[in-house]
């Protein structure tokens, strides 16, 4: 298993619950999120920047 620090830009949503769902869906594309935080909100561009730590399972290597 490996961990990665990632940042993602997500469209700002009016409903906080919908924003959380959008963040979870985007982070799931990168791996299993351990923790995440909104680090910036750009109201003019209607974007939020999310920083996260995600884990990925590494493929099993041939031990032959």
N, C-alpha and C positions, 0 to 999 in steps of 0.2 A: 504494500500500500504506500502511496506517495501523497504528500500534501503540497498544495499550490496556493500561492497568494494571487488572487485575480481581482480585476476591476471590471465593472460592467456599467454601461449607460442604459438606463431604463426610462421609458416615457412616463412622465408624471401623470398620475391618476387622481381624480377628484376624491374617490373613495379610498380611504386607507387600507381597507380589507382587500380591495382589488389591486392596489399597489403591492401589497405583500404577496399576493398570488403571482403577479407578474415577476417579481424579484425571485421567488422560489422557482418558477418555471425556467427563468434564464439561468440561474445558478445550477439547476439540475442538468443542463446541457454540458456543464463543465465537470461535474462530479457530484459527490455527496457533500453538501455544505456543513461544516462544523460550526461556523459562526459567520455572521455578516453584519454590516452596519452601513447606513446611508451616510456618506462622507461629504456630500455636496448636493445642494438643490439649486438648479438654474431655472428660475421662474420665466425668464425671457424665452429660453429655448424649450421650456417645459420638459426638462430632463432631470433625473436624479443619478448621481454616481454612487455605486455600491462597491464597497471593498469586502472581500470574503476570503476565507480559508476553506478550501475544498479538498476532499480526498478522492483518489482514484485507485482502483484495484489494478495492479500491474499484471500483465499476462504471465502465466507460468512459463518459465524458461525450460528448455530441454536440458535435463540433467544428465543425459546420455553419456 
